[in-house]
Amino acid sequence: MRTLAVMNQKGGVGKTTTAVNLSAALAAAGARVCLLDVDPQAHATLHLGLTPAAGAVTMYDVLGGEVDLATARTQVSSNLWVVGSHIDLAAAEMELAGVVGRERILRDKLAAEPDAFDYAIIDCPPSLGVLTINALAAVDEVLLPLQPHFLALHGLSKLLSTIDLVARRLNERLRLSGVVLCMYESGTRLASEVSGDVEEFFTAGRGQQTPWSHARIFTTRIRRNIRLAEAPSFGQSIFDYAPDCHGAEDYRALAAEIAALAAVQEDARRIA
């Protein structure tokens, strides 16, 4: 099972949109996908039409109790399951503070069913607390959605420091697979400059002993598209809401890139 965390500590950069629509695109291509919503805002859960009622089993129960992922997940379409979130999850930060091994709870839950899915994709909260650390300890790869804007770029070093810390202390497998440029406007000078700066940064880091030494800027740019913004209010992925729009086209292309990357990584492991 391939495990990916979609994370950025800055909100509004396309994180949840990417987690949801990438999951839906991979599922539509025939892969079995489980999307885990670890954000107390529950935006990924709502995006796919789920509204956890009082007493419903959610990620809060998975992280705070004896509930397994199989009990908590719901199938929302062919090949796509969701482990939903709830605002109660916000309390988990404090409740887990005194729990031994709290950073590894989600990792252990995923390890209990290693072959259940082809992909497990985690939508992280826009913060670097216990919930995000749990996600990073549980996955092999990180996907970083980034808006080509100065303020979005500003926190990149802090985010990479967190990935490096988790890789050194909790999860030696952890790697940044790449950056997905979202809300991209190709006609603007700013988008071109920020894209170039990010590309230059990762190129300079090739060959170094860091979790991002092989990271890439994905060729696919997620163009700014009003349909992507509208889809969550209808509780649908972009493929159900507007399957022929630019947003759907871009996420299909991104899913194909990420699927192809798996083959490249497997070849590299064989050679090694």
N, C-alpha and C positions, 0 to 999 in steps of 0.2 A: 504494500500500500504506500502510495506517495503522499507525503504529508507536507502541507504548506500553510504558513501563517501570513495573512495579509495585514500589514501593520503600517501605521504612521501616527506619531503622537500629535500631529496637527489635524484638526477636523476640517471637513469640507474639501478634501483633495481627491475624492473619488474612491476612498478605501472600501466602504460597504458596497457601493455600486460595482466595484471590481470583484469583490468576493462573491457577490450574488450572481452576477452575469457571467463570470468566468466559470463558476460551478454549473450554471445552467447550460453554458455552451459545451462544456466537457460532457455533461450528461446527454445532451442532444446528439453528440458525436458517438455515443455508445458506451461511455465509461460509467461505472457505478460511482457516484459521488455522494459524500456526506459533508454538508456544510454545518460547522459548529459556530454558533453565535456566542462569543464570550464578552460581548459588549452589553453592559447594563441598559443602554438605551434601546436595545432590541431592534435596531433598524433593519438588520438583515432578516430577522424573523418577520417583521411587519412587511417588508418588501416582498416576501413570498406568500403573503396572504394569511399568515398565522397570527392570531391574537391570543396569547396565553391567558386563560381564565384563572381565577383564584383556585388554587389547589392543583393546577396542572403541573406535570413534571417538566422541569426545565433544566438549563445548565446550572442553576443555583443548587438543585438537588444533586446533580452529578458531582459538583465540586465540594459540596458541604455535607454529603451523606454517603450512603451505601448504594445509591442508584447507579446502575451501569448505563452506558451509552445506548444500548439496544432498547432499554425501557424508555429512554427520554426522546428518542428520535421519531420523527413523523415523515412519512413519504408525501411529497408535494407534487411530484410528477414522475414520469417514467425515468428511472435511473437516478433520481435525485431525492435525498433525504435531508432533513434539517433537525438539528438539536437546538431548540429555541431558547431564547433568553427572556429575562424579565427584570424589571427594575429592582427586584429583591437582590439581584446579583451584586448590586452596589454594596450591600452589607457584607459580602463575602470578604472584601479587603480586610475588614476589622475582625470578622469571625475566624479567619484563617491565620491571624497574626501569631497565635500561640500554638498552631498545629505543626508537629514535627513532620518534615518532608512536604510542606504545603506547596512548594514549587513544582513538585513532581506528580501531583494528583492526576492531572489530565493525561500526562504521559502514561501513567499506569493504566488508566481507563482505556486509552487507545491500544496499548500493548495487549490488552486482554482479548482483542479481536483483530489480529493483524491482517487477516485476509478478507474482511467483510466488504471492503471497497477498494476501488482502484485509486481513488483520491479522497483524502480528508483535508478539507480547506477550512481554516479557522479565521473568522472575522474578529480581530482584536479591538479592544477599546482604544480611543485616542488618548492614551496615557501610558506611562511606563511603570505601572504598579504590579501587584501580585498577579492579577489576571493575565496581563501581557507576559509576564515572566513564566507563568504556567504554560501559556501557548508556545513560547519559544523553547521551553524545555521539552515540549512534546513533539516537535516537528523536525524535519530534516532541512527544510528550505523556508526562506523568507522572501516574500514578494512585496516590493515597496512601491505603492502608487504615489506619484509625485506630480503636483501641478507645476508647470514651468513658470514659476513666479518666485521672486526674491525671498519672500517670507516663508514660502513652503520649503525652499532650499536651505534656509537659515538653520533649521534644526537637524539637518542631515548628520552632522558630526556626533550629536548627542545620541541619535538613534543608532548609529553604527557602533558607538561605544557600548551601548546596551547589548547589542547583538554579540559583540566581542566578549563582554563580561559573561554572558550566559554560555557562550561557546567554551570559554576557559573553565568555568566553574560547574556547569550543570549539564551541558549537552555538546560534546565534542564533535558531533555530526553536523551541527548547525552551520548553514551557509546561506549567504544572500545570493539568491539566483539572479535577481535583476530588478531593474526599475521599470515601472510602467508609467509612461507619461500620459496623464489624464487631462481632460478639459483643454485639449491642445488646439491652438489656433495657429495654423501653419503660416498665415500671412503676417504674423507679428514678429517684430525684431526681438522682443523679449523672449518669446518661446524658443527661438533659434539660439539666442545667447545662453539661456539657462541649460538647454539641451547640450550645447557644446561644452559648457563648464562641467556638467555631470559626466559626460563622456570622457573628458580629459582627466577628471579625478580618478575614475575607475581604470582607465588605461594606464595611468601612472602607478597604480597599485598592483599591476600584474606581476606575478612571481613572488609577492610578499606573503608572509605567513599570517594572513588575516582571513576571516570568514567571507570577505568580499573580494578575494583575489581573482575569482573567476566570474564575478558579477558582470552582467551585460545590461545595456539599455535595449529593451525589446524594440524590434523594428516597428511593430504596430504602435501607432499613436491613437489613443482614445480621443476622438475629436469631440469638441464641445457640441452637445446635441440635446435639444429640449426634450426629446422623447425619453432620454435616459432619466431626466429629472421628473418626468410625469409618471413613469412606470410604477414607482413605489406607492403612489396614492391609489393605484388600482390593485395593489397586492400581486403584481405580476413581474416576472423577469422581462427584459426587453424583447425576448424572443416570443413571448406570448402577447405582449402589448403592441409592439411595432416591429415585426420580424424583418421588414425590408428597409429599415432606416439605417443611417450611418452608424449609429451606436451598436446595433445588432451585427452589422458587418465587421466593425472593429473588434468586438469581443469574440466573434467566431475566429478571426485572424489571430488574436492573442491566444486563444485556446489551442489553435493549431501549432503556434510557436512553442507553447509550453509543453505540449505533447511531444513535439520533435526534440525538445531539449532533453527529455527523459531518455530518448534513444542515444543521444550524444553522451550523456552522463554514464549510461550503461556500457557503452563502448570504451569510454575512458577507464572505467573500473576494471574491465576485462584486460586492457592493456597493462594497467598498473599491477 
